[in-house]
Amino acid sequence: MSGLAGRFRELWDEIAPVGRDADSGGYLRYALTPPELRLREWFREQADLRGMPVSGDGNGNLFAWWGDPPTDGPNTDGPNTGGAVLTGSHFDSVPHGGAYDGPLGIVSAFLAVDELRAAGVTPVRPVVVAAFVEEEGARFGVPCLGSRLLTGEIDADRAAGLRDAAGVSFAEALGHRPAGADPALLGRFAAFVELHVEQGRALVDADAPVAVASAIWPHGRWRFELRGEGNHAGTTRMADRRDPMLTFAFTVLAANKEARLRGAHATVGRMSVEPNATNAIASTVTGWLDARAAEPDTLHGLVEAVQAKAAERARRDGTELTVTRESATPLVTFDGGLADRLAGLLAAPVLPTGAGHDAGVLAAHLPTAMLFVRNPTGVSHSPAEAATDDDCAAGVVALARVLEELACH
């Protein structure tokens, strides 16, 4: 294990400096910006070193193939009898995010191929390492954008028009209009297995280095836009104000309360204010609600309650409220037979997650599973996110065993 841990560290150190912010220690790897583009070049370099041809889908997603891609149409068999086995993850980060969220799955996939080759194993079905674009949605606002485009879960024209904070569209950043759904490519895949750092501390409590995912909670993002009347902070009487910041503050507190009452999660971690001046009453406040729950009905009830309370407060404050759903992902239950099979193969615990992943999008289209690697801090989307080299090596071994099971027998 120590030798594999060393090889992991050597490969990991090649990408660790890319996009790291010197002040926070976190990463600024937004989709299709220079740091992420450098990592995409690294992906091609690693694939080339292994003799793995790289293809794209016209949406920004990259695929490195070990074994000849099938050319006789979509696969109609199960993950044991035909079609390619897909693995991998993403390079992009949330603002000042951690090192492991996403890239761990790509580095581990290349190392798993190395492990199988070193053992003299030859795939009878292609193994494909993927790098999906804009998984976090931190630049263009829609999470899992690449996998949603591939599967047709978002319209290509809508995706093309998504804009970042600087007004750059996704199509402009990509260099062309995204191609959209690709049923022929998607049909080549018989299964998808995504390895990811755990974004919690269940594996710390279980004293296990690796787990298999059972489900992803339903979740989504809602934009709350509150409009009032901008005015002077020093001359406008309190009774005369139409201050959207008051409505916004109440909405944040309401989201926290309603989530706690339901055993759900609600977060407002992003906002914008106009004119954003210390001595001015805001004219507009926009905040983004991230809501998640174990069951769809619970999630629906949570969002409905927050909207109702925000609307009532807006009426009292003399402000106007518009709520727009920007994305929504239903409850994802991973392929039971595949998850159970992998849990038995690895003797690993099975656990759910509240975090979204490309695997959650692909699960509606082909048998899908996830592996988690222990995170000793339990913290994610933060520079404190961590994993030991030994646990990462254990993840590589687990992924290699899964790929051997699915693609090499």
C-alpha positions as CSV (number, residue, x, y, z in Angstrom):
1,M,0.0,0.0,0.0
2,S,2.8,2.4,0.8
3,G,4.1,2.1,-2.8
4,L,0.7,3.0,-4.2
5,A,0.3,5.8,-1.7
6,G,3.6,7.2,-2.9
7,R,2.5,7.0,-6.6
8,F,-0.7,8.7,-5.6
9,R,1.2,11.6,-3.9
10,E,3.5,12.0,-6.9
11,L,0.6,12.3,-9.3
12,W,-1.4,14.5,-6.9
13,D,1.5,16.9,-6.5
14,E,1.4,17.6,-10.2
15,I,-2.0,19.2,-9.9
16,A,-2.0,20.5,-6.3
17,P,-0.6,23.9,-7.1
18,V,-3.0,24.6,-10.0
19,G,-5.6,27.2,-9.1
20,R,-4.7,27.4,-5.4
21,D,-5.3,30.8,-3.7
22,A,-2.2,31.8,-1.7
23,D,-4.2,33.6,0.9
24,S,-7.0,31.2,1.7
25,G,-5.3,28.0,0.7
26,G,-8.5,27.1,-1.2
27,Y,-9.0,26.6,-4.9
28,L,-10.3,28.9,-7.6
29,R,-10.8,26.4,-10.4
30,Y,-13.9,27.7,-12.2
31,A,-15.0,25.9,-15.3
32,L,-13.2,26.8,-18.5
33,T,-11.0,29.4,-16.8
34,P,-7.1,29.1,-17.0
35,P,-6.6,26.9,-13.9
36,E,-9.3,24.4,-15.0
37,L,-8.1,24.5,-18.6
38,R,-4.6,23.7,-17.4
39,L,-6.0,20.7,-15.6
40,R,-7.8,19.6,-18.8
41,E,-4.5,19.7,-20.5
42,W,-3.0,17.6,-17.7
43,F,-5.9,15.1,-18.3
44,R,-4.9,14.8,-22.0
45,E,-1.2,14.4,-21.0
46,Q,-2.0,11.6,-18.6
47,A,-4.2,9.9,-21.1
48,D,-1.5,10.2,-23.8
49,L,1.1,8.7,-21.4
50,R,-1.2,5.7,-21.1
51,G,-2.1,5.4,-24.7
52,M,-5.7,6.3,-24.0
53,P,-7.3,8.3,-26.9
54,V,-9.3,11.3,-25.7
55,S,-12.6,12.3,-27.2
56,G,-15.1,15.1,-26.4
57,D,-18.9,15.4,-26.7
58,G,-19.1,19.0,-27.9
59,N,-20.3,20.0,-24.4
60,G,-16.9,20.4,-22.7
61,N,-16.8,16.8,-21.3
62,L,-13.6,14.8,-22.0
63,F,-13.3,11.0,-22.2
64,A,-10.1,9.0,-22.2
65,W,-10.6,5.4,-23.5
66,W,-8.7,2.3,-22.4
67,G,-9.8,-0.3,-25.0
68,D,-11.4,0.3,-28.4
69,P,-14.7,2.3,-28.2
70,P,-17.6,0.2,-29.4
71,T,-18.9,1.3,-32.8
72,D,-22.0,-0.9,-33.3
73,G,-24.5,1.4,-31.6
74,P,-25.9,1.8,-28.1
75,N,-25.2,-0.9,-25.5
76,T,-28.3,-2.8,-24.5
77,D,-26.7,-5.2,-22.1
78,G,-26.0,-4.9,-18.4
79,P,-22.7,-3.8,-16.9
80,N,-21.3,-7.3,-17.1
81,T,-22.0,-8.2,-20.7
82,G,-21.4,-5.2,-23.0
83,G,-20.5,-1.6,-23.4
84,A,-17.9,0.6,-21.8
85,V,-17.5,1.2,-18.1
86,L,-17.3,4.9,-17.3
87,T,-15.5,6.4,-14.3
88,G,-14.0,9.8,-13.4
89,S,-15.3,13.1,-12.0
90,H,-14.6,16.8,-12.4
91,F,-11.9,19.4,-12.0
92,D,-13.9,22.6,-11.2
93,S,-14.2,23.9,-7.7
94,V,-16.5,26.1,-5.7
95,P,-15.0,29.4,-4.7
96,H,-12.0,28.7,-2.4
97,G,-13.0,25.0,-2.3
98,G,-11.0,22.0,-1.2
99,A,-8.4,20.1,-3.2
100,Y,-10.1,16.7,-3.3
101,D,-13.7,17.4,-4.4
102,G,-13.7,16.2,-8.0
103,P,-10.0,15.8,-8.9
104,L,-9.6,12.8,-6.6
105,G,-12.0,10.8,-8.8
106,I,-9.9,11.6,-11.9
107,V,-6.5,11.0,-10.4
108,S,-7.8,7.7,-8.8
109,A,-9.2,6.6,-12.2
110,F,-5.9,6.9,-14.0
111,L,-4.1,5.1,-11.1
112,A,-6.7,2.4,-11.1
113,V,-6.0,1.8,-14.8
114,D,-2.3,1.6,-13.9
115,E,-3.0,-0.9,-11.2
116,L,-5.0,-3.2,-13.5
117,R,-2.3,-3.0,-16.2
118,A,0.5,-3.8,-13.7
119,A,-1.5,-6.9,-12.7
120,G,-1.7,-8.0,-16.3
121,V,-5.4,-7.4,-16.5
122,T,-6.9,-6.6,-19.9
123,P,-10.5,-5.2,-20.2
124,V,-12.9,-7.1,-22.3
125,R,-15.0,-3.9,-22.4
126,P,-13.5,-0.4,-22.6
127,V,-12.8,1.5,-19.4
128,V,-13.4,5.3,-19.9
129,V,-12.1,8.0,-17.6
130,A,-14.3,11.2,-17.8
131,A,-13.6,14.8,-16.8
132,F,-17.0,16.5,-16.7
133,V,-17.3,20.2,-17.1
134,E,-19.0,22.7,-14.6
135,E,-20.0,20.1,-12.0
136,E,-20.2,22.7,-9.2
137,G,-22.1,25.3,-11.1
138,A,-19.9,27.9,-9.5
139,R,-19.3,29.8,-12.8
140,F,-22.5,29.5,-14.8
141,G,-25.0,28.7,-12.0
142,V,-26.3,25.3,-13.0
143,P,-24.6,22.3,-11.3
144,C,-23.6,19.2,-13.2
145,L,-24.0,21.2,-16.4
146,G,-21.8,18.9,-18.5
147,S,-23.6,15.7,-17.5
148,R,-27.0,17.4,-17.9
149,L,-26.0,18.4,-21.4
150,L,-24.8,14.9,-22.3
151,T,-28.0,13.3,-21.1
152,G,-30.4,16.0,-22.5
153,E,-31.5,17.1,-19.0
154,I,-30.9,20.7,-20.0
155,D,-31.5,22.3,-23.4
156,A,-28.4,23.2,-25.3
157,D,-29.7,26.7,-26.1
158,R,-30.5,27.4,-22.5
159,A,-27.0,26.2,-21.5
160,A,-25.3,28.2,-24.2
161,G,-26.9,31.4,-22.8
162,L,-25.9,30.9,-19.2
163,R,-23.6,33.7,-18.1
164,D,-21.0,34.1,-15.4
165,A,-20.6,37.2,-13.1
166,A,-18.6,39.0,-15.8
167,G,-21.3,38.4,-18.5
168,V,-19.4,35.7,-20.4
169,S,-21.7,33.1,-21.8
170,F,-21.1,29.4,-21.5
171,A,-21.0,29.2,-25.3
172,E,-18.4,31.9,-25.4
173,A,-16.2,30.2,-22.8
174,L,-16.6,26.9,-24.5
175,G,-15.7,28.4,-27.9
176,H,-18.9,27.2,-29.6
177,R,-22.5,26.4,-29.0
178,P,-22.8,23.2,-26.8
179,A,-23.8,20.1,-28.8
180,G,-26.4,19.0,-26.3
181,A,-27.7,15.5,-25.8
182,D,-25.6,12.7,-27.3
183,P,-27.7,9.4,-27.1
184,A,-25.2,7.5,-29.2
185,L,-22.3,8.3,-26.9
186,L,-24.4,7.8,-23.8
187,G,-25.5,4.5,-25.2
188,R,-22.0,3.2,-25.3
189,F,-21.7,3.2,-21.5
190,A,-23.0,0.2,-19.6
191,A,-22.2,1.6,-16.1
192,F,-20.7,4.6,-14.3
193,V,-18.7,4.5,-11.1
194,E,-17.7,7.8,-9.6
195,L,-15.1,7.9,-6.8
196,H,-15.3,11.0,-4.6
197,V,-14.0,12.3,-1.3
198,E,-16.7,11.9,1.4
199,Q,-18.3,15.3,2.2
200,G,-19.1,14.4,5.8
201,R,-17.7,12.3,8.6
202,A,-19.6,9.0,8.4
203,L,-16.5,7.1,7.4
204,V,-14.6,8.6,10.3
205,D,-17.2,7.4,12.7
206,A,-17.3,4.0,11.0
207,D,-13.5,3.7,11.0
208,A,-13.5,2.7,7.4
209,P,-11.4,4.2,4.5
210,V,-14.0,3.5,1.7
211,A,-17.8,3.3,1.4
212,V,-20.4,2.7,-1.3
213,A,-23.2,5.3,-1.8
214,S,-26.8,4.3,-1.6
215,A,-28.6,7.5,-2.5
216,I,-28.4,11.3,-3.1
217,W,-30.9,13.5,-1.4
218,P,-33.2,15.5,-3.6
219,H,-31.9,19.1,-3.8
220,G,-32.0,22.3,-5.8
221,R,-31.2,26.0,-6.0
222,W,-33.7,28.8,-5.9
223,R,-33.0,32.5,-6.6
224,F,-34.8,35.0,-4.3
225,E,-34.8,38.5,-5.8
226,L,-36.0,41.3,-3.5
227,R,-36.6,44.8,-4.8
228,G,-37.2,47.8,-2.7
229,E,-36.3,51.5,-2.9
230,G,-32.7,52.7,-2.8
231,N,-32.2,55.7,-0.7
232,H,-29.8,57.7,1.6
233,A,-28.9,55.9,4.8
234,G,-28.6,59.1,6.7
235,T,-31.7,61.1,5.6
236,T,-34.4,58.5,5.1
237,R,-36.6,57.9,8.1
238,M,-36.9,54.4,9.3
239,A,-40.7,54.5,8.9
240,D,-40.3,55.6,5.2
241,R,-38.0,52.8,4.1
242,R,-38.7,50.0,1.7
243,D,-35.5,48.0,2.5
244,P,-35.1,44.6,0.8
245,M,-32.2,43.8,3.1
246,L,-34.7,43.4,5.9
247,T,-36.8,41.0,3.9
248,F,-33.7,39.1,2.9
249,A,-32.5,38.8,6.5
250,F,-35.8,37.5,7.6
251,T,-35.8,35.0,4.7
252,V,-32.4,33.6,5.7
253,L,-33.6,33.1,9.3
254,A,-36.8,31.5,8.0
255,A,-34.9,29.1,5.8
256,N,-32.8,28.0,8.8
257,K,-35.8,27.5,11.0
258,E,-37.9,25.6,8.5
259,A,-35.0,23.3,7.6
260,R,-34.4,22.5,11.3
261,L,-38.1,21.7,11.9
262,R,-38.0,19.2,9.0
263,G,-34.7,17.6,9.6
264,A,-33.6,19.0,6.2
265,H,-30.8,21.4,5.1
266,A,-31.2,25.0,3.9
267,T,-28.3,27.3,3.1
268,V,-28.0,30.8,1.8
269,G,-24.3,31.1,1.0
270,R,-24.4,33.6,-1.8
271,M,-26.0,37.0,-2.3
272,S,-25.6,40.2,-4.2
273,V,-26.6,43.7,-3.3
274,E,-27.3,46.8,-5.3
275,P,-25.9,49.5,-5.1
276,N,-23.7,47.8,-2.5
277,A,-22.8,51.0,-0.7
278,T,-22.2,51.4,3.0
279,N,-24.3,54.6,3.2
280,A,-27.1,53.6,1.0
281,I,-30.3,51.6,1.5
282,A,-30.2,48.7,-0.9
283,S,-32.5,48.8,-3.9
284,T,-32.2,45.1,-4.8
285,V,-30.9,42.1,-2.8
286,T,-30.6,38.7,-4.5
287,G,-29.9,35.5,-2.6
288,W,-29.6,31.9,-3.6
289,L,-31.2,29.2,-1.5
290,D,-29.7,25.7,-1.5
291,A,-32.2,23.3,-0.1
292,R,-31.9,19.5,0.4
293,A,-33.9,16.8,2.2
294,A,-34.0,13.1,2.5
295,E,-37.4,12.9,0.8
296,P,-39.0,14.9,-2.1
297,D,-42.1,15.8,-0.1
298,T,-39.9,17.2,2.7
299,L,-37.9,19.3,0.2
300,H,-41.1,20.6,-1.5
301,G,-42.6,21.6,1.9
302,L,-39.4,23.3,3.0
303,V,-39.1,25.5,-0.1
304,E,-42.9,26.3,-0.1
305,A,-42.6,27.4,3.5
306,V,-39.6,29.6,2.9
307,Q,-41.3,31.2,-0.1
308,A,-44.5,31.9,1.9
309,K,-42.7,33.5,4.8
310,A,-40.5,35.6,2.5
311,A,-43.6,36.8,0.6
312,E,-45.4,37.7,3.8
313,R,-42.4,39.6,5.0
314,A,-42.0,41.4,1.7
315,R,-45.6,42.6,2.0
316,R,-44.9,44.0,5.4
317,D,-41.7,45.6,4.3
318,G,-43.2,47.1,1.1
319,T,-40.7,45.1,-1.1
320,E,-41.3,42.9,-4.1
321,L,-40.3,39.2,-4.3
322,T,-39.5,37.0,-7.3
323,V,-38.4,33.4,-6.8
324,T,-36.9,31.4,-9.6
325,R,-35.9,27.8,-9.5
326,E,-32.5,27.5,-11.1
327,S,-31.9,23.8,-10.8
328,A,-33.5,20.8,-9.2
329,T,-32.3,17.2,-8.8
330,P,-34.8,14.5,-7.7
331,L,-34.1,11.8,-5.2
332,V,-31.4,9.5,-6.7
333,T,-31.3,5.9,-5.5
334,F,-28.3,4.2,-7.0
335,D,-28.7,1.0,-8.9
336,G,-29.5,-1.4,-5.9
337,G,-28.1,-4.5,-7.5
338,L,-24.9,-2.7,-8.5
339,A,-24.4,-0.9,-5.2
340,D,-25.0,-4.1,-3.2
341,R,-22.7,-6.0,-5.4
342,L,-19.9,-3.4,-4.9
343,A,-20.5,-3.2,-1.2
344,G,-20.1,-7.0,-1.0
345,L,-17.0,-7.0,-3.3
346,L,-15.3,-4.3,-1.2
347,A,-16.7,-5.3,2.3
348,A,-17.5,-1.6,2.6
349,P,-20.2,0.2,4.4
350,V,-23.1,1.8,2.5
351,L,-24.3,5.3,3.2
352,P,-26.4,8.1,1.6
353,T,-25.2,11.6,0.9
354,G,-26.8,15.1,0.7
355,A,-24.3,16.3,-1.9
356,G,-25.0,16.4,-5.7
357,H,-22.8,14.7,-8.2
358,D,-22.6,13.9,-12.0
359,A,-23.4,10.4,-10.9
360,G,-26.7,11.6,-9.7
361,V,-27.6,12.9,-13.2
362,L,-26.3,9.8,-15.0
363,A,-28.1,7.4,-12.6
364,A,-31.3,8.1,-14.5
365,H,-29.8,6.8,-17.7
366,L,-27.5,3.9,-16.8
367,P,-26.5,1.7,-13.8
368,T,-24.5,4.0,-11.6
369,A,-22.6,3.7,-8.3
370,M,-20.4,5.9,-6.1
371,L,-17.4,5.2,-3.9
372,F,-16.5,7.5,-1.1
373,V,-13.0,8.0,0.4
374,R,-12.7,9.0,4.1
375,N,-12.3,12.7,4.9
376,P,-10.7,13.0,8.4
377,T,-12.0,16.5,8.9
378,G,-15.5,15.9,7.7
379,V,-15.3,19.3,6.0
380,S,-15.9,19.9,2.3
381,H,-16.2,22.9,-0.1
382,S,-13.5,24.4,2.1
383,P,-9.7,24.4,2.3
384,A,-10.1,22.1,5.4
385,E,-11.3,19.3,3.1
386,A,-8.7,16.4,3.4
387,A,-7.8,12.8,2.8
388,T,-4.7,10.8,3.7
389,D,-2.5,9.3,1.0
390,D,-3.1,5.9,2.4
391,D,-6.9,6.3,2.3
392,C,-6.6,7.6,-1.3
393,A,-4.6,4.6,-2.2
394,A,-7.3,2.4,-0.6
395,G,-9.8,4.2,-2.8
396,V,-7.6,3.5,-5.9
397,V,-7.5,-0.2,-4.9
398,A,-11.3,-0.3,-4.4
399,L,-11.9,1.4,-7.8
400,A,-9.5,-0.9,-9.5
401,R,-11.4,-3.9,-8.1
402,V,-14.7,-2.5,-9.3
403,L,-13.4,-1.8,-12.8
404,E,-11.9,-5.3,-13.0
405,E,-15.3,-6.7,-11.9
406,L,-17.3,-4.7,-14.4
407,A,-15.0,-4.5,-17.4
408,C,-12.5,-7.3,-17.3
409,H,-14.5,-10.5,-16.8
